């Protein structure tokens, strides 16, 4: 199945009508650049996608027919009538409103010298992403929700120990940051050399941050710290709360009993001796960027936290092609074996596979708790599904 899209078009407080459907060559709902292109070609005026309104037939955040709310910058010709009514939602994110997008782009224009119109790439409940042409080269404007990590703080910690492993922050404010462009491509098909070098270098940076006498105390158990505390004891408590909450209605009594039993494994993971440190949280190769000639840069720290780094090792292994997974595991075990003498990273990987799914269940519930109703389709059922993955992998 592929994606098609329609757009309900507004101008300020006025609903102008609807256009579409259009064929879209990218299946993912959050990838809105081709939607912008199709609507602009039809209407002849600049537009921006604000949010997803509905999906028919698609699943897994891809495919099907998707209807978006689109804001026009000026009045186009006539459109097909629609019954859409503008509303307000308490959890609507700033970039899902026309005023919010204008304010975000104005902030970026004050921070860097623009040489052309920003190009919208993504818009969904986890982020808004624009490419900005500037006098000093390309830049990326990213806005994130309140439940995202402070990416600028996470990048700043890593830059102190290895400036080249992370992108350069041009400007930041709560819920937004500007990043210098990183040449190359996302390394979904990373070579063995790129896999080994990225994992080895990132682990070395994590070990340095975790061993810092200035960083570590402020990032664990401190509510004012910019990184969430997701140490093992804290995660165990969050999982228990999740199993006591709404997700329980989606699980059988036996699944809940087994999940509670599995949730006791955190202590065994701690005995493997890996230090708490900055964890990327979504360390798959799509968040490594580079060229064959340059060392990879790690991007997208919206899920970063302070805790056990084993989840990053598992994420890299799970998302790489089958032919690269053994290389990733070997590199991660060797890197942490060298960085934390006396630790047992291989056993940590074995123990943590189901625990990582429990941690993702907690994170998915945070997404659901922080987004408006129409966008819950992105994550509906994910917490229960992650718990079932945990049980299966155990």
C-alpha positions in Angstrom: 0.0 0.0 0.0 1.1 3.6 -0.6 0.1 6.9 0.8 -2.4 9.4 -0.6 -3.2 12.7 1.0 -5.9 15.3 1.1 -5.7 18.8 2.7 -8.2 20.9 4.5 -7.0 24.4 3.9 -7.4 27.4 6.2 -6.4 31.0 6.2 -6.4 32.4 9.7 -9.8 31.7 11.3 -11.4 30.9 7.9 -11.7 27.4 6.5 -11.4 27.7 2.7 -12.2 24.1 1.7 -10.4 20.9 0.8 -8.1 19.6 -2.0 -6.9 16.2 -3.0 -6.5 13.3 -2.9 -2.9 13.4 -4.2 -0.5 10.4 -4.6 2.5 10.8 -2.2 5.7 8.9 -2.9 6.8 8.7 0.7 4.7 6.3 2.9 5.3 7.9 6.3 2.6 10.2 7.6 5.0 12.6 9.3 6.9 13.3 6.1 5.0 16.3 4.9 7.4 17.8 2.3 5.7 16.0 -0.7 2.2 17.0 0.7 3.3 20.7 0.7 4.6 20.3 -2.9 1.3 18.8 -4.1 -0.9 21.3 -2.4 1.2 24.3 -3.5 1.2 23.0 -7.1 -2.6 22.8 -7.0 -3.3 26.1 -5.2 -0.5 28.2 -6.4 0.2 29.7 -3.0 2.7 28.9 -0.2 1.3 26.6 2.5 2.5 24.8 5.6 1.1 21.5 7.0 0.0 22.0 10.6 -1.3 18.5 11.7 -2.8 15.2 10.8 -6.6 15.1 11.0 -7.5 11.5 10.0 -6.2 8.3 8.5 -8.0 5.7 6.5 -6.6 2.1 6.1 -3.0 3.0 6.9 -1.2 1.7 10.0 2.2 1.8 11.7 2.4 5.6 10.9 2.5 4.8 7.2 0.4 4.2 4.1 -3.3 4.7 3.6 -5.2 8.0 2.9 -4.2 10.8 5.2 -6.0 14.1 5.6 -4.0 17.1 6.9 -4.8 20.5 8.2 -2.9 23.0 6.0 -2.6 26.7 6.4 -2.3 28.9 3.3 -0.2 32.1 3.3 -2.7 33.9 1.0 -6.1 33.3 -0.5 -6.0 30.8 -3.4 -8.7 30.0 -5.9 -11.8 28.1 -5.1 -11.6 24.8 -3.2 -14.0 21.9 -2.6 -16.4 22.5 0.3 -15.7 20.7 3.5 -17.4 20.3 6.9 -14.2 20.9 8.8 -14.5 23.2 11.8 -11.6 24.9 13.5 -11.3 24.0 17.2 -8.9 24.2 20.1 -7.3 21.4 22.1 -5.4 21.8 25.4 -2.7 19.4 24.2 -2.3 20.9 20.7 1.4 21.6 20.1 2.6 25.1 19.0 3.7 24.1 15.5 0.2 22.6 14.9 -1.2 26.1 14.8 -0.6 28.8 12.2 0.5 31.4 14.8 2.8 28.8 16.4 4.6 28.2 13.0 4.9 31.9 12.3 6.4 32.5 15.7 8.8 29.5 15.3 10.1 30.7 11.9 10.4 34.3 13.1 12.6 33.1 16.0 14.8 31.1 13.6 15.1 34.1 11.2 16.3 36.2 14.2 18.9 33.6 15.0 20.4 32.9 11.5 20.6 34.9 8.3 18.1 33.3 5.9 18.8 33.4 2.2 15.5 31.7 1.1 12.2 30.3 2.2 12.3 27.5 4.9 11.5 24.1 3.6 9.1 22.0 5.8 10.1 18.4 6.1 8.2 16.9 9.1 5.2 17.7 11.2 3.8 15.3 13.8 3.2 15.0 17.5 6.9 14.4 18.2 8.5 17.2 16.2 8.4 19.8 13.5 11.4 20.0 11.2 12.3 22.7 8.7 15.4 23.0 6.5 16.7 26.6 6.4 19.0 28.0 3.7 21.3 30.5 5.4 24.3 32.7 4.4 26.5 30.2 6.4 25.1 27.0 4.8 22.1 24.9 5.5 20.6 24.6 9.0 17.8 22.6 10.6 15.1 24.0 12.7 13.5 21.5 15.1 10.6 22.0 17.5 9.8 19.4 20.1 7.0 18.8 22.7 7.2 19.2 26.4 7.8 15.5 27.0 10.9 15.5 24.8 14.4 15.8 26.2 16.4 19.0 26.2 18.4 18.2 23.1 20.7 21.2 23.3 21.7 20.1 26.8 22.3 16.5 25.8 24.4 17.6 22.8 26.3 20.0 25.0 27.3 17.3 27.4 28.7 15.2 24.6 30.4 18.1 22.8 32.5 18.6 26.0 34.1 15.2 25.5 33.9 14.7 21.7 32.7 17.7 19.6 32.6 15.8 16.4 30.2 13.1 17.5 27.2 15.5 17.6 25.9 18.3 15.4 26.7 21.9 16.1 23.9 23.9 17.9 23.4 27.3 16.4 20.7 28.5 18.8 18.3 27.0 21.2 15.4 27.8 23.5 12.9 25.7 25.4 11.2 23.3 22.9 13.3 24.3 19.9 16.8 24.3 18.5 18.7 25.2 15.4 21.4 22.8 14.2 24.1 23.2 11.5 23.5 20.8 8.6 25.4 17.5 8.7 26.6 16.5 5.2 25.9 13.0 4.0 22.9 10.6 4.5 21.2 8.7 7.3 23.2 5.5 7.7 20.5 2.8 7.6 22.8 0.7 5.5 26.0 1.6 7.4 29.1 -0.4 6.5 30.9 -2.6 9.0 33.5 0.1 9.4 30.8 2.8 10.0 29.0 0.5 12.5 32.1 -0.2 14.5 33.4 3.4 14.5 30.1 5.0 15.4 29.4 2.6 18.3 33.0 2.6 19.6 33.2 6.4 19.5 29.8 7.0 21.0 30.4 4.6 23.9 33.7 6.4 24.6 31.8 9.7 24.8 29.1 8.2 27.1 31.7 6.7 29.4 33.4 10.1 29.6 30.1 11.9 30.4 29.2 9.2 32.9 32.5 9.5 34.7 32.3 13.3 34.9 32.1 14.5 38.5 30.3 17.6 37.3 27.7 16.0 35.0 26.6 12.9 36.8 25.2 14.2 40.1 23.0 16.8 38.3 21.4 14.4 35.9 20.1 11.6 38.2 17.2 12.1 40.6 17.2 15.9 40.1 13.9 17.3 38.9 15.5 20.5 37.7 18.0 18.6 35.5 17.6 18.8 31.7 17.7 15.1 31.2 15.1 12.7 32.6 16.1 10.3 35.3 15.5 6.8 33.8 17.8 4.9 36.1 16.8 1.3 36.7 14.9 1.9 39.9 13.0 4.8 38.4 12.1 2.8 35.3 10.9 -0.1 37.4 8.5 2.2 39.3 7.3 3.7 36.0 6.6 0.2 34.6 4.6 -0.7 37.7 2.5 2.5 37.4 1.9 1.7 33.7 0.7 -1.8 34.6 -1.7 -0.2 37.1 -3.0 2.3 34.6 -5.0 2.3 31.4 -2.8 -0.2 29.6 -4.0 -2.9 32.0 -7.3 -2.9 30.1 -5.5 -4.0 26.9 -3.6 -6.9 28.5 -4.8 -10.2 29.9 -4.4 -11.0 33.6 -1.7 -13.5 32.8 0.2 -10.9 30.7 0.1 -8.5 33.6 1.4 -11.1 36.1 4.2 -12.0 33.7 5.1 -8.4 33.1 5.4 -7.7 36.8 7.7 -10.6 37.2 9.8 -9.5 34.3 10.0 -6.0 35.8 12.1 -7.4 38.7 15.1 -8.0 36.4 16.3 -4.4 36.7 18.5 -5.4 39.7 20.2 -8.1 37.8 20.9 -5.6 35.0 22.6 -3.3 37.5 24.8 -6.1 38.7 26.4 -6.2 35.2 28.3 -3.1 36.3 27.6 -0.6 33.5 27.6 3.0 34.7 24.6 5.3 34.4 25.3 8.0 31.8 23.7 10.0 29.1 21.6 7.6 26.9 20.6 8.5 23.4 17.3 6.6 23.7 16.8 6.0 20.0 20.3 5.0 18.8 19.4 3.3 15.5 21.4 3.9 12.4 18.8 6.2 11.0 20.0 8.7 13.6 23.7 8.3 12.5 24.6 10.6 9.6 27.7 10.9 7.5 29.5 10.1 4.3 32.0 7.3 3.4 34.8 9.9 3.8 33.7 11.4 7.2 33.1 9.9 10.7 29.4 9.6 11.5 27.5 12.2 13.5 24.8 11.1 15.9 21.6 13.2 15.7 18.1 13.4 17.3 18.4 13.4 21.1 14.7 14.0 21.8 14.5 10.7 23.7 17.7 11.2 25.7 17.8 10.4 29.4 20.2 9.5 32.2 20.4 5.8 32.9 21.9 2.5 31.9 23.4 2.7 28.3 22.4 -0.9 27.3 19.3 0.3 25.5 21.5 2.1 23.0 23.4 -1.0 22.2 20.1 -3.0 21.7 18.6 -0.3 19.5 21.6 -0.2 17.1 21.7 -4.0 16.9 17.9 -4.4 16.3 17.7 -1.8 13.5 20.7 -2.7 11.5 20.5 -5.2 8.6 20.9 -8.8 9.7 24.4 -8.9 8.2 25.6 -6.1 10.5 24.1 -7.1 13.8 26.9 -9.3 15.0 29.4 -6.5 14.1 27.3 -4.1 16.2 27.1 -6.4 19.2 30.8 -7.2 19.1 31.7 -3.5 18.9 29.3 -2.5 21.7 30.5 -5.3 24.0 34.2 -4.5 23.3 33.7 -0.7 23.8 32.0 -1.0 27.1 34.4 -3.8 28.3 37.2 -1.3 27.7 35.4 1.7 29.2 34.1 -0.1 32.3 36.6 -2.7 33.4 35.0 -5.5 35.4 31.6 -5.0 33.8 29.8 -7.6 31.8 28.2 -5.9 28.8 27.4 -9.2 27.0 25.2 -10.3 29.9 23.7 -6.8 30.1 22.6 -7.1 26.4 21.0 -10.5 27.2 19.2 -9.4 30.3 18.1 -6.0 28.9 16.3 -7.1 25.7 12.9 -7.5 27.4 13.6 -4.7 29.8 14.2 -2.3 26.9 10.7 -3.1 25.5 9.2 -2.3 29.0 11.1 1.0 28.9 9.7 1.8 25.4 6.2 1.0 26.7 6.6 3.7 29.3 7.9 6.1 26.7 5.0 5.4 24.3 2.5 6.1 27.1 4.3 9.5 27.7 3.6 10.2 24.0 -0.1 9.3 24.3 -0.5 11.3 27.5 1.0 14.4 25.8 -0.7 14.7 22.4 -4.1 15.7 21.2 -6.7 13.1 20.2 -6.4 13.2 16.4 -2.6 12.4 16.6 -3.0 9.5 19.0 -3.3 7.3 16.0 0.5 7.4 15.7 1.0 5.5 19.0 -2.4 3.9 19.7 -1.8 0.5 21.2 2.0 0.9 21.3 2.4 0.5 25.1 0.6 -2.8 25.3 2.3 -4.0 22.1 5.7 -3.1 23.6 4.9 -5.1 26.8 3.9 -8.1 24.7 7.3 -7.8 22.8 9.0 -7.8 26.2 7.2 -11.0 27.2 8.0 -12.6 23.9 11.7 -11.7 24.0 12.0 -13.0 27.6 
